[in-house]
């Protein structure tokens, strides 16, 4: 059974192809996403990844200009990285993508 850390909050603001949302944690510790919201300034396709260029944690999600996309917070979490691996937001293109992230550690 995983031991979860306290919920933490982070802004999302990126116009790059890859953006580190949460830095890698200690050995044996995963990053668990509890909820998020995204909005794009132009059409964009994004994917959450375990590591930059790593395993996809979601399928490709198409964002429409100015239309928010969110997944409400879940106490159990909705996705998580591999141990000691950063959480990456990958997008095809360079549209400004903004939003928020609720996450915790899982060990």
Secondary structure by P-SEA (a helix, b strand, c coil): ccccccbbbbbbbbccccccccccccccbbbbbccbbbbbcccbbbbbbccccccccccbbbbcccbbbbbcccccccccccccbbbbbbbcccccccbbbbbbbcc
